[in-house]
């Protein structure tokens, strides 16, 4: 199956699955396949109940409910993508921007090393900006890589970013609390660096998402871009 057709098939499947399980489907689903990644960007996705909770400053409850639902749907989505791409998926990440009613799903195929990603304009500057951003929050990553999937989608991967205190929280079972705190803080700092990213990428950053794999001490950030 051609990549464009496959992207369309996956987008349709995700839209239907979310509608069946959340009670309301998204406005649009955009799938991009650029191995080793499958990225899915979801827009206009918020149920009436979730909207009520957000209005009453209960975003944490919305986040937790979606976490539970994604835990349930993860294997089903992975199986569908593996069946249609004939490749094995080894990692799955997701995040929501509740204010913008958007979200991202990111799947990583097994063959994701080494990071021999194609170059793009100002790639080194984008990665250096990410290192500086990370240092403001915790520490410089041991590795930082980025890949421009297309003119509207940028992925940044960082390895070795957890500090000792965070690792101790994880050992004590506070993963969920740490995830919520890190996500809120990191997005705040990304906003402060947004103008630099936009200058290097010659594009507006219209949306962004971040997720972690604490076991692998690894993080993925996804930028949605609007080229100048």
Secondary structure, 3 states (H helix, E strand, C coil): CCHHHHHHHHHHHHHHHHHHHHCCCCCEEEEEEECCEEEEEEECCCCHHHHHHHHCCCHHHHHHHHHHHHHHHHHHHHHHHHHHHCCCEEEEEEEEECCCCEEEEEEEECCCCCCCCCCCCCHHHHHHHHHHHHHHHCCCCCEEEEEEEECCEEEEEEECCCCHHHHHHHHCCCHHHHHHHHHHHHHHHHHHHHHHHHHHHCEEEEEEEEEEECCCCEEEEEEEEEEC
